[in-house]
């Protein structure tokens, strides 16, 4: 069915993965419900290595500000609202990619803090103020 496809670029601007989200063409639209051999499948798929990379929706010449959302739709919403004129707008794919692994606390599922030993998470480009 219909699919939103975007290139995932690494820090050097090279495509390192492809992000795919299948969409439901019938109202109210949204992500497709996919069933294969009786099993529910995810409507999202990343082929390749996304670690530390991003989907670059818009990077104007001379940008010094980066607005980053988790998904394409969230980031596009901010871009259309034009809240930060001249900013670059990138999607981080998922929270684990944007913030790194979560630090685990004793007896807690999630401690609310990033694991700073995860050196492969997204790092903003040098031009970001």
Backbone atoms as SQL, in Angstrom:
CREATE TABLE atoms (id INTEGER PRIMARY KEY, chain TEXT, resi INTEGER, resn TEXT, atom TEXT, x REAL, y REAL, z REAL);
INSERT INTO atoms VALUES
  (1, 'A', 1, 'UNK', 'N', 0.808, -1.196, 0.000),
  (2, 'A', 1, 'UNK', 'CA', 0.000, 0.000, 0.000),
  (3, 'A', 1, 'UNK', 'C', 0.846, 1.252, 0.000),
  (4, 'A', 2, 'UNK', 'N', 0.210, 2.409, 0.135),
  (5, 'A', 2, 'UNK', 'CA', 0.933, 3.685, 0.145),
  (6, 'A', 2, 'UNK', 'C', 1.917, 3.755, 1.296),
  (7, 'A', 3, 'UNK', 'N', 3.069, 4.317, 1.025),
  (8, 'A', 3, 'UNK', 'CA', 4.141, 4.356, 2.020),
  (9, 'A', 3, 'UNK', 'C', 4.881, 5.685, 1.939),
  (10, 'A', 4, 'UNK', 'N', 5.126, 6.294, 3.102),
  (11, 'A', 4, 'UNK', 'CA', 5.959, 7.494, 3.196),
  (12, 'A', 4, 'UNK', 'C', 7.391, 6.999, 3.359),
  (13, 'A', 5, 'UNK', 'N', 8.278, 7.433, 2.477),
  (14, 'A', 5, 'UNK', 'CA', 9.666, 6.971, 2.485),
  (15, 'A', 5, 'UNK', 'C', 10.592, 8.179, 2.633),
  (16, 'A', 6, 'UNK', 'N', 11.605, 8.043, 3.510),
  (17, 'A', 6, 'UNK', 'CA', 12.555, 9.137, 3.707),
  (18, 'A', 6, 'UNK', 'C', 13.952, 8.573, 3.901),
  (19, 'A', 7, 'UNK', 'N', 14.937, 9.291, 3.390),
  (20, 'A', 7, 'UNK', 'CA', 16.325, 8.924, 3.600),
  (21, 'A', 7, 'UNK', 'C', 16.781, 9.332, 4.985),
  (22, 'A', 8, 'UNK', 'N', 17.557, 8.474, 5.613),
  (23, 'A', 8, 'UNK', 'CA', 18.155, 8.749, 6.924),
  (24, 'A', 8, 'UNK', 'C', 19.622, 9.060, 6.657),
  (25, 'A', 9, 'UNK', 'N', 20.072, 10.252, 7.070),
  (26, 'A', 9, 'UNK', 'CA', 21.438, 10.687, 6.777),
  (27, 'A', 9, 'UNK', 'C', 22.308, 10.688, 8.025),
  (28, 'A', 10, 'UNK', 'N', 23.550, 10.238, 7.851),
  (29, 'A', 10, 'UNK', 'CA', 24.498, 10.238, 8.962),
  (30, 'A', 10, 'UNK', 'C', 25.105, 11.631, 9.131),
  (31, 'A', 11, 'UNK', 'N', 26.034, 11.778, 10.055),
  (32, 'A', 11, 'UNK', 'CA', 26.634, 13.080, 10.366),
  (33, 'A', 11, 'UNK', 'C', 27.321, 13.718, 9.167),
  (34, 'A', 12, 'UNK', 'N', 27.810, 12.894, 8.236),
  (35, 'A', 12, 'UNK', 'CA', 28.485, 13.414, 7.040),
  (36, 'A', 12, 'UNK', 'C', 27.512, 13.702, 5.900),
  (37, 'A', 13, 'UNK', 'N', 26.213, 13.450, 6.112),
  (38, 'A', 13, 'UNK', 'CA', 25.208, 13.715, 5.086),
  (39, 'A', 13, 'UNK', 'C', 25.016, 12.583, 4.090),
  (40, 'A', 14, 'UNK', 'N', 25.509, 11.385, 4.425),
  (41, 'A', 14, 'UNK', 'CA', 25.356, 10.219, 3.546),
  (42, 'A', 14, 'UNK', 'C', 24.138, 9.418, 3.983),
  (43, 'A', 15, 'UNK', 'N', 23.412, 8.868, 3.013),
  (44, 'A', 15, 'UNK', 'CA', 22.275, 8.015, 3.344),
  (45, 'A', 15, 'UNK', 'C', 22.804, 6.720, 3.956),
  (46, 'A', 16, 'UNK', 'N', 22.336, 6.421, 5.170),
  (47, 'A', 16, 'UNK', 'CA', 22.758, 5.208, 5.869),
  (48, 'A', 16, 'UNK', 'C', 21.579, 4.273, 6.140),
  (49, 'A', 17, 'UNK', 'N', 20.367, 4.767, 5.908),
  (50, 'A', 17, 'UNK', 'CA', 19.171, 3.951, 6.116),
  (51, 'A', 17, 'UNK', 'C', 17.999, 4.582, 5.368),
  (52, 'A', 18, 'UNK', 'N', 16.930, 3.815, 5.252),
  (53, 'A', 18, 'UNK', 'CA', 15.688, 4.295, 4.655),
  (54, 'A', 18, 'UNK', 'C', 14.570, 4.049, 5.664),
  (55, 'A', 19, 'UNK', 'N', 13.799, 5.087, 5.944),
  (56, 'A', 19, 'UNK', 'CA', 12.677, 5.010, 6.876),
  (57, 'A', 19, 'UNK', 'C', 11.400, 4.870, 6.059),
  (58, 'A', 20, 'UNK', 'N', 10.559, 3.896, 6.441),
  (59, 'A', 20, 'UNK', 'CA', 9.296, 3.668, 5.725),
  (60, 'A', 20, 'UNK', 'C', 8.149, 3.647, 6.726),
  (61, 'A', 21, 'UNK', 'N', 7.066, 4.342, 6.404),
  (62, 'A', 21, 'UNK', 'CA', 5.835, 4.285, 7.191),
  (63, 'A', 21, 'UNK', 'C', 4.688, 4.053, 6.222),
  (64, 'A', 22, 'UNK', 'N', 4.009, 2.915, 6.370),
  (65, 'A', 22, 'UNK', 'CA', 2.854, 2.642, 5.527),
  (66, 'A', 22, 'UNK', 'C', 1.659, 3.383, 6.092),
  (67, 'A', 23, 'UNK', 'N', 0.879, 3.999, 5.218),
  (68, 'A', 23, 'UNK', 'CA', -0.261, 4.818, 5.632),
  (69, 'A', 23, 'UNK', 'C', -1.558, 4.211, 5.124),
  (70, 'A', 24, 'UNK', 'N', -2.617, 4.485, 5.839),
  (71, 'A', 24, 'UNK', 'CA', -3.950, 4.010, 5.483),
  (72, 'A', 24, 'UNK', 'C', -4.581, 5.035, 4.542),
  (73, 'A', 25, 'UNK', 'N', -4.887, 4.658, 3.294),
  (74, 'A', 25, 'UNK', 'CA', -5.453, 5.628, 2.354),
  (75, 'A', 25, 'UNK', 'C', -6.913, 5.971, 2.645),
  (76, 'A', 26, 'UNK', 'N', -7.559, 5.213, 3.533),
  (77, 'A', 26, 'UNK', 'CA', -8.967, 5.451, 3.855),
  (78, 'A', 26, 'UNK', 'C', -9.094, 6.390, 5.052),
  (79, 'A', 27, 'UNK', 'N', -10.073, 7.304, 5.028),
  (80, 'A', 27, 'UNK', 'CA', -10.294, 8.161, 6.191),
  (81, 'A', 27, 'UNK', 'C', -10.519, 7.329, 7.440),
  (82, 'A', 28, 'UNK', 'N', -10.052, 7.736, 8.577),
  (83, 'A', 28, 'UNK', 'CA', -9.421, 9.003, 8.890),
  (84, 'A', 28, 'UNK', 'C', -7.922, 9.033, 8.594),
  (85, 'A', 29, 'UNK', 'N', -7.424, 8.119, 7.806),
  (86, 'A', 29, 'UNK', 'CA', -6.006, 8.021, 7.437),
  (87, 'A', 29, 'UNK', 'C', -5.171, 7.595, 8.643),
  (88, 'A', 30, 'UNK', 'N', -3.913, 7.956, 8.683),
  (89, 'A', 30, 'UNK', 'CA', -3.044, 7.503, 9.763),
  (90, 'A', 30, 'UNK', 'C', -2.216, 6.315, 9.323),
  (91, 'A', 31, 'UNK', 'N', -1.578, 5.675, 10.288),
  (92, 'A', 31, 'UNK', 'CA', -0.732, 4.520, 9.990),
  (93, 'A', 31, 'UNK', 'C', -1.593, 3.330, 9.590),
  (94, 'A', 32, 'UNK', 'N', -1.104, 2.555, 8.655),
  (95, 'A', 32, 'UNK', 'CA', -1.822, 1.378, 8.177),
  (96, 'A', 32, 'UNK', 'C', -1.822, 0.279, 9.227),
  (97, 'A', 33, 'UNK', 'N', -2.886, -0.496, 9.267),
  (98, 'A', 33, 'UNK', 'CA', -2.968, -1.705, 10.084),
  (99, 'A', 33, 'UNK', 'C', -2.520, -2.847, 9.182),
  (100, 'A', 34, 'UNK', 'N', -1.390, -3.454, 9.486),
  (101, 'A', 34, 'UNK', 'CA', -0.818, -4.489, 8.630),
  (102, 'A', 34, 'UNK', 'C', -0.844, -5.828, 9.356),
  (103, 'A', 35, 'UNK', 'N', -1.427, -6.818, 8.696),
  (104, 'A', 35, 'UNK', 'CA', -1.453, -8.182, 9.237),
  (105, 'A', 35, 'UNK', 'C', -0.853, -9.101, 8.193),
  (106, 'A', 36, 'UNK', 'N', 0.084, -9.932, 8.626),
  (107, 'A', 36, 'UNK', 'CA', 0.712, -10.896, 7.728),
  (108, 'A', 36, 'UNK', 'C', 0.732, -12.247, 8.404),
  (109, 'A', 37, 'UNK', 'N', 0.148, -13.228, 7.763),
  (110, 'A', 37, 'UNK', 'CA', 0.027, -14.588, 8.298),
  (111, 'A', 37, 'UNK', 'C', -0.553, -14.575, 9.711),
  (112, 'A', 38, 'UNK', 'N', -1.564, -13.730, 9.909),
  (113, 'A', 38, 'UNK', 'CA', -2.256, -13.652, 11.183),
  (114, 'A', 38, 'UNK', 'C', -1.559, -12.840, 12.257),
  (115, 'A', 39, 'UNK', 'N', -0.406, -12.277, 11.960),
  (116, 'A', 39, 'UNK', 'CA', 0.357, -11.507, 12.945),
  (117, 'A', 39, 'UNK', 'C', 0.323, -10.020, 12.604),
  (118, 'A', 40, 'UNK', 'N', 0.075, -9.176, 13.633),
  (119, 'A', 40, 'UNK', 'CA', 0.104, -7.725, 13.453),
  (120, 'A', 40, 'UNK', 'C', 1.548, -7.274, 13.238),
  (121, 'A', 41, 'UNK', 'N', 1.779, -6.504, 12.201),
  (122, 'A', 41, 'UNK', 'CA', 3.109, -6.009, 11.876),
  (123, 'A', 41, 'UNK', 'C', 3.154, -4.494, 12.092),
  (124, 'A', 42, 'UNK', 'N', 4.336, -3.977, 12.354),
  (125, 'A', 42, 'UNK', 'CA', 4.513, -2.543, 12.534),
  (126, 'A', 42, 'UNK', 'C', 4.348, -1.824, 11.199),
  (127, 'A', 43, 'UNK', 'N', 3.728, -0.653, 11.245),
  (128, 'A', 43, 'UNK', 'CA', 3.573, 0.153, 10.042),
  (129, 'A', 43, 'UNK', 'C', 4.850, 0.942, 9.743),
  (130, 'A', 44, 'UNK', 'N', 5.818, 0.912, 10.673),
  (131, 'A', 44, 'UNK', 'CA', 7.089, 1.620, 10.500),
  (132, 'A', 44, 'UNK', 'C', 8.228, 0.625, 10.373),
  (133, 'A', 45, 'UNK', 'N', 9.185, 0.968, 9.504),
  (134, 'A', 45, 'UNK', 'CA', 10.344, 0.106, 9.300),
  (135, 'A', 45, 'UNK', 'C', 11.532, 0.968, 8.905),
  (136, 'A', 46, 'UNK', 'N', 12.680, 0.699, 9.511),
  (137, 'A', 46, 'UNK', 'CA', 13.919, 1.370, 9.115),
  (138, 'A', 46, 'UNK', 'C', 14.854, 0.296, 8.588),
  (139, 'A', 47, 'UNK', 'N', 15.273, 0.451, 7.343),
  (140, 'A', 47, 'UNK', 'CA', 16.221, -0.483, 6.724),
  (141, 'A', 47, 'UNK', 'C', 17.584, 0.185, 6.687),
  (142, 'A', 48, 'UNK', 'N', 18.567, -0.435, 7.325),
  (143, 'A', 48, 'UNK', 'CA', 19.898, 0.139, 7.409),
  (144, 'A', 48, 'UNK', 'C', 20.189, 0.519, 8.848),
  (145, 'A', 49, 'UNK', 'N', 21.193, 1.370, 9.046),
  (146, 'A', 49, 'UNK', 'CA', 21.608, 1.780, 10.381),
  (147, 'A', 49, 'UNK', 'C', 21.202, 3.218, 10.650),
  (148, 'A', 50, 'UNK', 'N', 20.289, 3.412, 11.598),
  (149, 'A', 50, 'UNK', 'CA', 19.792, 4.748, 11.945),
  (150, 'A', 50, 'UNK', 'C', 20.579, 5.386, 13.074),
  (151, 'A', 51, 'UNK', 'N', 21.409, 4.622, 13.766),
  (152, 'A', 51, 'UNK', 'CA', 22.060, 5.070, 14.995),
  (153, 'A', 51, 'UNK', 'C', 22.834, 6.379, 14.785),
  (154, 'A', 52, 'UNK', 'N', 22.443, 7.409, 15.506),
  (155, 'A', 52, 'UNK', 'CA', 23.111, 8.702, 15.436),
  (156, 'A', 52, 'UNK', 'C', 22.761, 9.534, 14.227),
  (157, 'A', 53, 'UNK', 'N', 21.862, 9.048, 13.382),
  (158, 'A', 53, 'UNK', 'CA', 21.502, 9.732, 12.135),
  (159, 'A', 53, 'UNK', 'C', 20.143, 10.429, 12.280),
  (160, 'A', 54, 'UNK', 'N', 19.701, 11.118, 11.233),
  (161, 'A', 54, 'UNK', 'CA', 18.430, 11.839, 11.267),
  (162, 'A', 54, 'UNK', 'C', 17.851, 11.961, 9.862),
  (163, 'A', 55, 'UNK', 'N', 16.565, 12.235, 9.809),
  (164, 'A', 55, 'UNK', 'CA', 15.881, 12.536, 8.558),
  (165, 'A', 55, 'UNK', 'C', 15.873, 14.054, 8.435),
  (166, 'A', 56, 'UNK', 'N', 16.585, 14.552, 7.455),
  (167, 'A', 56, 'UNK', 'CA', 16.737, 16.009, 7.300),
  (168, 'A', 56, 'UNK', 'C', 15.643, 16.539, 6.383),
  (169, 'A', 57, 'UNK', 'N', 14.615, 17.131, 6.985),
  (170, 'A', 57, 'UNK', 'CA', 13.483, 17.634, 6.209),
  (171, 'A', 57, 'UNK', 'C', 13.807, 18.952, 5.525),
  (172, 'A', 58, 'UNK', 'N', 14.536, 19.815, 6.220),
  (173, 'A', 58, 'UNK', 'CA', 14.857, 21.137, 5.678),
  (174, 'A', 58, 'UNK', 'C', 16.088, 21.671, 6.399),
  (175, 'A', 59, 'UNK', 'N', 17.087, 22.072, 5.626),
  (176, 'A', 59, 'UNK', 'CA', 18.293, 22.673, 6.210),
  (177, 'A', 59, 'UNK', 'C', 18.652, 23.895, 5.371),
  (178, 'A', 60, 'UNK', 'N', 18.106, 25.070, 5.726),
  (179, 'A', 60, 'UNK', 'CA', 18.397, 26.278, 4.951),
  (180, 'A', 60, 'UNK', 'C', 19.878, 26.658, 5.033),
  (181, 'A', 61, 'UNK', 'N', 20.371, 27.270, 4.004),
  (182, 'A', 61, 'UNK', 'CA', 21.746, 27.781, 3.976),
  (183, 'A', 61, 'UNK', 'C', 21.929, 28.749, 5.138),
  (184, 'A', 62, 'UNK', 'N', 22.987, 28.568, 5.898),
  (185, 'A', 62, 'UNK', 'CA', 23.299, 29.469, 7.009),
  (186, 'A', 62, 'UNK', 'C', 22.520, 29.198, 8.286),
  (187, 'A', 63, 'UNK', 'N', 21.768, 28.096, 8.339),
  (188, 'A', 63, 'UNK', 'CA', 21.003, 27.791, 9.557),
  (189, 'A', 63, 'UNK', 'C', 21.956, 27.624, 10.736),
  (190, 'A', 64, 'UNK', 'N', 21.539, 28.131, 11.913),
  (191, 'A', 64, 'UNK', 'CA', 22.337, 27.931, 13.126),
  (192, 'A', 64, 'UNK', 'C', 21.490, 27.359, 14.258),
  (193, 'A', 65, 'UNK', 'N', 20.242, 27.031, 13.928),
  (194, 'A', 65, 'UNK', 'CA', 19.312, 26.465, 14.894),
  (195, 'A', 65, 'UNK', 'C', 18.732, 25.181, 14.316),
  (196, 'A', 66, 'UNK', 'N', 18.602, 24.160, 15.146),
  (197, 'A', 66, 'UNK', 'CA', 18.041, 22.881, 14.729),
  (198, 'A', 66, 'UNK', 'C', 16.809, 22.581, 15.568),
  (199, 'A', 67, 'UNK', 'N', 15.684, 22.384, 14.897),
  (200, 'A', 67, 'UNK', 'CA', 14.456, 21.945, 15.553),
  (201, 'A', 67, 'UNK', 'C', 14.321, 20.466, 15.224),
  (202, 'A', 68, 'UNK', 'N', 14.261, 19.632, 16.261),
  (203, 'A', 68, 'UNK', 'CA', 14.210, 18.194, 16.034),
  (204, 'A', 68, 'UNK', 'C', 13.050, 17.577, 16.776),
  (205, 'A', 69, 'UNK', 'N', 12.252, 16.816, 16.043),
  (206, 'A', 69, 'UNK', 'CA', 11.160, 16.053, 16.629),
  (207, 'A', 69, 'UNK', 'C', 11.465, 14.578, 16.469),
  (208, 'A', 70, 'UNK', 'N', 10.684, 13.761, 17.133),
  (209, 'A', 70, 'UNK', 'CA', 10.921, 12.319, 17.033),
  (210, 'A', 70, 'UNK', 'C', 10.561, 11.801, 15.647),
  (211, 'A', 71, 'UNK', 'N', 9.356, 12.078, 15.200),
  (212, 'A', 71, 'UNK', 'CA', 8.899, 11.545, 13.917),
  (213, 'A', 71, 'UNK', 'C', 8.808, 12.599, 12.832),
  (214, 'A', 72, 'UNK', 'N', 8.603, 12.128, 11.615),
  (215, 'A', 72, 'UNK', 'CA', 8.481, 13.025, 10.461),
  (216, 'A', 72, 'UNK', 'C', 7.270, 13.934, 10.628),
  (217, 'A', 73, 'UNK', 'N', 6.120, 13.357, 10.980),
  (218, 'A', 73, 'UNK', 'CA', 4.893, 14.143, 11.081),
  (219, 'A', 73, 'UNK', 'C', 5.004, 15.221, 12.152),
  (220, 'A', 74, 'UNK', 'N', 5.579, 14.888, 13.293),
  (221, 'A', 74, 'UNK', 'CA', 5.749, 15.857, 14.383),
  (222, 'A', 74, 'UNK', 'C', 6.653, 17.001, 13.948),
  (223, 'A', 75, 'UNK', 'N', 7.750, 16.657, 13.290),
  (224, 'A', 75, 'UNK', 'CA', 8.708, 17.671, 12.863),
  (225, 'A', 75, 'UNK', 'C', 8.126, 18.538, 11.749),
  (226, 'A', 76, 'UNK', 'N', 7.383, 17.932, 10.831),
  (227, 'A', 76, 'UNK', 'CA', 6.731, 18.712, 9.765),
  (228, 'A', 76, 'UNK', 'C', 5.723, 19.703, 10.343),
  (229, 'A', 77, 'UNK', 'N', 5.023, 19.298, 11.401),
  (230, 'A', 77, 'UNK', 'CA', 4.064, 20.198, 12.043),
  (231, 'A', 77, 'UNK', 'C', 4.771, 21.444, 12.563),
  (232, 'A', 78, 'UNK', 'N', 5.909, 21.255, 13.224),
  (233, 'A', 78, 'UNK', 'CA', 6.682, 22.398, 13.728),
  (234, 'A', 78, 'UNK', 'C', 7.197, 23.250, 12.570),
  (235, 'A', 79, 'UNK', 'N', 7.622, 22.603, 11.487),
  (236, 'A', 79, 'UNK', 'CA', 8.155, 23.328, 10.333),
  (237, 'A', 79, 'UNK', 'C', 7.072, 24.184, 9.672),
  (238, 'A', 80, 'UNK', 'N', 5.887, 23.610, 9.500),
  (239, 'A', 80, 'UNK', 'CA', 4.779, 24.340, 8.881),
  (240, 'A', 80, 'UNK', 'C', 4.349, 25.517, 9.757),
  (241, 'A', 81, 'UNK', 'N', 4.430, 25.348, 11.069),
  (242, 'A', 81, 'UNK', 'CA', 4.080, 26.433, 11.990),
  (243, 'A', 81, 'UNK', 'C', 5.100, 27.567, 11.938),
  (244, 'A', 82, 'UNK', 'N', 6.273, 27.289, 11.364),
  (245, 'A', 82, 'UNK', 'CA', 7.338, 28.290, 11.198),
  (246, 'A', 82, 'UNK', 'C', 7.664, 29.000, 12.506),
  (247, 'A', 83, 'UNK', 'N', 7.758, 28.230, 13.574),
  (248, 'A', 83, 'UNK', 'CA', 8.047, 28.804, 14.885),
  (249, 'A', 83, 'UNK', 'C', 9.441, 29.374, 15.015),
  (250, 'A', 84, 'UNK', 'N', 10.390, 28.847, 14.240),
  (251, 'A', 84, 'UNK', 'CA', 11.767, 29.329, 14.303),
  (252, 'A', 84, 'UNK', 'C', 12.225, 29.618, 12.870),
  (253, 'A', 85, 'UNK', 'N', 12.058, 30.854, 12.405),
  (254, 'A', 85, 'UNK', 'CA', 12.445, 31.186, 11.025),
  (255, 'A', 85, 'UNK', 'C', 13.928, 30.905, 10.771),
  (256, 'A', 86, 'UNK', 'N', 14.213, 30.287, 9.633),
  (257, 'A', 86, 'UNK', 'CA', 15.590, 30.019, 9.238),
  (258, 'A', 86, 'UNK', 'C', 16.209, 28.791, 9.878),
  (259, 'A', 87, 'UNK', 'N', 15.438, 28.089, 10.706),
  (260, 'A', 87, 'UNK', 'CA', 15.966, 26.904, 11.388),
  (261, 'A', 87, 'UNK', 'C', 15.961, 25.690, 10.469),
  (262, 'A', 88, 'UNK', 'N', 16.799, 24.729, 10.767),
  (263, 'A', 88, 'UNK', 'CA', 16.761, 23.416, 10.125),
  (264, 'A', 88, 'UNK', 'C', 15.756, 22.574, 10.891),
  (265, 'A', 89, 'UNK', 'N', 15.053, 21.688, 10.196),
  (266, 'A', 89, 'UNK', 'CA', 14.067, 20.805, 10.804),
  (267, 'A', 89, 'UNK', 'C', 14.423, 19.365, 10.449),
  (268, 'A', 90, 'UNK', 'N', 14.756, 18.586, 11.466),
  (269, 'A', 90, 'UNK', 'CA', 15.153, 17.192, 11.271),
  (270, 'A', 90, 'UNK', 'C', 14.325, 16.300, 12.173),
  (271, 'A', 91, 'UNK', 'N', 14.040, 15.082, 11.699),
  (272, 'A', 91, 'UNK', 'CA', 13.343, 14.083, 12.506),
  (273, 'A', 91, 'UNK', 'C', 14.372, 13.083, 13.041),
  (274, 'A', 92, 'UNK', 'N', 14.266, 12.764, 14.317),
  (275, 'A', 92, 'UNK', 'CA', 15.243, 11.894, 14.975),
  (276, 'A', 92, 'UNK', 'C', 14.923, 10.406, 14.930),
  (277, 'A', 93, 'UNK', 'N', 13.829, 10.020, 14.309),
  (278, 'A', 93, 'UNK', 'CA', 13.401, 8.637, 14.087),
  (279, 'A', 93, 'UNK', 'C', 12.755, 8.015, 15.322),
  (280, 'A', 94, 'UNK', 'N', 13.453, 8.002, 16.444),
  (281, 'A', 94, 'UNK', 'CA', 12.859, 7.527, 17.694),
  (282, 'A', 94, 'UNK', 'C', 13.652, 8.105, 18.864),
  (283, 'A', 95, 'UNK', 'N', 13.055, 8.040, 20.055),
  (284, 'A', 95, 'UNK', 'CA', 13.688, 8.659, 21.228),
  (285, 'A', 95, 'UNK', 'C', 15.012, 8.025, 21.600),
  (286, 'A', 96, 'UNK', 'N', 15.132, 6.710, 21.413),
  (287, 'A', 96, 'UNK', 'CA', 16.398, 6.036, 21.710),
  (288, 'A', 96, 'UNK', 'C', 17.518, 6.538, 20.829),
  (289, 'A', 97, 'UNK', 'N', 17.211, 6.850, 19.587),
  (290, 'A', 97, 'UNK', 'CA', 18.216, 7.385, 18.665),
  (291, 'A', 97, 'UNK', 'C', 18.567, 8.822, 19.037),
  (292, 'A', 98, 'UNK', 'N', 17.581, 9.596, 19.448),
  (293, 'A', 98, 'UNK', 'CA', 17.813, 11.000, 19.781),
  (294, 'A', 98, 'UNK', 'C', 18.547, 11.182, 21.100),
  (295, 'A', 99, 'UNK', 'N', 18.175, 10.415, 22.103),
  (296, 'A', 99, 'UNK', 'CA', 18.725, 10.639, 23.436),
  (297, 'A', 99, 'UNK', 'C', 19.652, 9.555, 23.929),
  (298, 'A', 100, 'UNK', 'N', 19.814, 8.504, 23.157),
  (299, 'A', 100, 'UNK', 'CA', 20.647, 7.395, 23.589),
  (300, 'A', 100, 'UNK', 'C', 19.874, 6.425, 24.455),
  (301, 'A', 101, 'UNK', 'N', 20.564, 5.422, 24.899),
  (302, 'A', 101, 'UNK', 'CA', 19.943, 4.416, 25.751),
  (303, 'A', 101, 'UNK', 'C', 19.488, 5.057, 27.058),
  (304, 'A', 102, 'UNK', 'N', 18.446, 4.473, 27.630),
  (305, 'A', 102, 'UNK', 'CA', 17.966, 4.942, 28.929),
  (306, 'A', 102, 'UNK', 'C', 18.783, 4.288, 30.036),
  (307, 'A', 103, 'UNK', 'N', 19.116, 5.076, 31.040),
  (308, 'A', 103, 'UNK', 'CA', 19.816, 4.536, 32.208),
  (309, 'A', 103, 'UNK', 'C', 18.796, 3.768, 33.042),
  (310, 'A', 104, 'UNK', 'N', 19.154, 2.597, 33.448),
  (311, 'A', 104, 'UNK', 'CA', 18.261, 1.776, 34.262),
  (312, 'A', 104, 'UNK', 'C', 18.551, 2.025, 35.730),
  (313, 'A', 105, 'UNK', 'N', 17.511, 2.222, 36.503),
  (314, 'A', 105, 'UNK', 'CA', 17.662, 2.409, 37.939),
  (315, 'A', 105, 'UNK', 'C', 17.235, 1.157, 38.681),
  (316, 'A', 106, 'UNK', 'N', 17.756, 0.978, 39.854),
  (317, 'A', 106, 'UNK', 'CA', 17.443, -0.213, 40.632),
  (318, 'A', 106, 'UNK', 'C', 15.945, -0.262, 40.916),
  (319, 'A', 107, 'UNK', 'N', 15.321, -1.343, 40.497),
  (320, 'A', 107, 'UNK', 'CA', 13.887, -1.521, 40.710),
  (321, 'A', 107, 'UNK', 'C', 13.007, -0.685, 39.804),
  (322, 'A', 108, 'UNK', 'N', 13.612, 0.061, 38.881),
  (323, 'A', 108, 'UNK', 'CA', 12.847, 0.909, 37.972),
  (324, 'A', 108, 'UNK', 'C', 12.992, 0.416, 36.538),
  (325, 'A', 109, 'UNK', 'N', 11.931, 0.562, 35.792),
  (326, 'A', 109, 'UNK', 'CA', 11.999, 0.221, 34.376),
  (327, 'A', 109, 'UNK', 'C', 12.800, 1.286, 33.632),
  (328, 'A', 110, 'UNK', 'N', 12.673, 2.529, 34.060),
  (329, 'A', 110, 'UNK', 'CA', 13.363, 3.646, 33.425),
  (330, 'A', 110, 'UNK', 'C', 13.663, 4.691, 34.484),
  (331, 'A', 111, 'UNK', 'N', 14.896, 5.112, 34.581),
  (332, 'A', 111, 'UNK', 'CA', 15.302, 6.060, 35.621),
  (333, 'A', 111, 'UNK', 'C', 15.054, 7.516, 35.218),
  (334, 'A', 112, 'UNK', 'N', 14.695, 7.765, 33.952),
  (335, 'A', 112, 'UNK', 'CA', 14.448, 9.129, 33.518),
  (336, 'A', 112, 'UNK', 'C', 15.696, 9.879, 33.108),
  (337, 'A', 113, 'UNK', 'N', 16.824, 9.178, 33.018),
  (338, 'A', 113, 'UNK', 'CA', 18.090, 9.806, 32.668),
  (339, 'A', 113, 'UNK', 'C', 18.739, 9.059, 31.513),
  (340, 'A', 114, 'UNK', 'N', 19.487, 9.764, 30.656),
  (341, 'A', 114, 'UNK', 'CA', 20.179, 9.058, 29.576),
  (342, 'A', 114, 'UNK', 'C', 21.400, 8.312, 30.087),
  (343, 'A', 115, 'UNK', 'N', 21.746, 7.242, 29.393),
  (344, 'A', 115, 'UNK', 'CA', 22.965, 6.502, 29.676),
  (345, 'A', 115, 'UNK', 'C', 24.079, 7.177, 28.879),
  (346, 'A', 116, 'UNK', 'N', 24.896, 7.975, 29.537),
  (347, 'A', 116, 'UNK', 'CA', 25.909, 8.770, 28.841),
  (348, 'A', 116, 'UNK', 'C', 27.062, 7.943, 28.288),
  (349, 'A', 117, 'UNK', 'N', 27.045, 6.642, 28.535),
  (350, 'A', 117, 'UNK', 'CA', 28.060, 5.786, 27.918),
  (351, 'A', 117, 'UNK', 'C', 27.660, 5.385, 26.502),
  (352, 'A', 118, 'UNK', 'N', 26.421, 5.700, 26.092),
  (353, 'A', 118, 'UNK', 'CA', 25.960, 5.406, 24.735),
  (354, 'A', 118, 'UNK', 'C', 26.506, 6.483, 23.804),
  (355, 'A', 119, 'UNK', 'N', 27.629, 6.205, 23.191),
  (356, 'A', 119, 'UNK', 'CA', 28.309, 7.195, 22.353),
  (357, 'A', 119, 'UNK', 'C', 27.796, 7.223, 20.915),
  (358, 'A', 120, 'UNK', 'N', 26.823, 6.381, 20.581),
  (359, 'A', 120, 'UNK', 'CA', 26.327, 6.336, 19.211),
  (360, 'A', 120, 'UNK', 'C', 25.010, 7.069, 19.024),
  (361, 'A', 121, 'UNK', 'N', 24.484, 7.718, 20.043),
  (362, 'A', 121, 'UNK', 'CA', 23.244, 8.470, 19.915),
  (363, 'A', 121, 'UNK', 'C', 23.492, 9.724, 19.066),
  (364, 'A', 122, 'UNK', 'N', 22.427, 10.388, 18.692),
  (365, 'A', 122, 'UNK', 'CA', 22.516, 11.586, 17.857),
  (366, 'A', 122, 'UNK', 'C', 23.299, 12.696, 18.556),
  (367, 'A', 123, 'UNK', 'N', 24.176, 13.322, 17.812),
  (368, 'A', 123, 'UNK', 'CA', 24.923, 14.483, 18.293),
  (369, 'A', 123, 'UNK', 'C', 24.624, 15.625, 17.322),
  (370, 'A', 124, 'UNK', 'N', 24.151, 16.780, 17.821),
  (371, 'A', 124, 'UNK', 'CA', 23.850, 17.889, 16.912),
  (372, 'A', 124, 'UNK', 'C', 25.088, 18.330, 16.134),
  (373, 'A', 125, 'UNK', 'N', 24.871, 18.818, 14.907),
  (374, 'A', 125, 'UNK', 'CA', 26.011, 19.294, 14.115),
  (375, 'A', 125, 'UNK', 'C', 26.695, 20.499, 14.765),
  (376, 'A', 126, 'UNK', 'N', 27.935, 20.742, 14.393),
  (377, 'A', 126, 'UNK', 'CA', 28.720, 21.839, 14.988),
  (378, 'A', 126, 'UNK', 'C', 28.126, 23.218, 14.739),
  (379, 'A', 127, 'UNK', 'N', 27.353, 23.381, 13.647),
  (380, 'A', 127, 'UNK', 'CA', 26.814, 24.694, 13.315),
  (381, 'A', 127, 'UNK', 'C', 25.638, 25.096, 14.214),
  (382, 'A', 128, 'UNK', 'N', 25.137, 24.177, 15.022),
  (383, 'A', 128, 'UNK', 'CA', 24.010, 24.502, 15.922),
  (384, 'A', 128, 'UNK', 'C', 24.530, 25.328, 17.090),
  (385, 'A', 129, 'UNK', 'N', 23.912, 26.517, 17.289),
  (386, 'A', 129, 'UNK', 'CA', 24.283, 27.363, 18.423),
  (387, 'A', 129, 'UNK', 'C', 23.672, 26.810, 19.672);
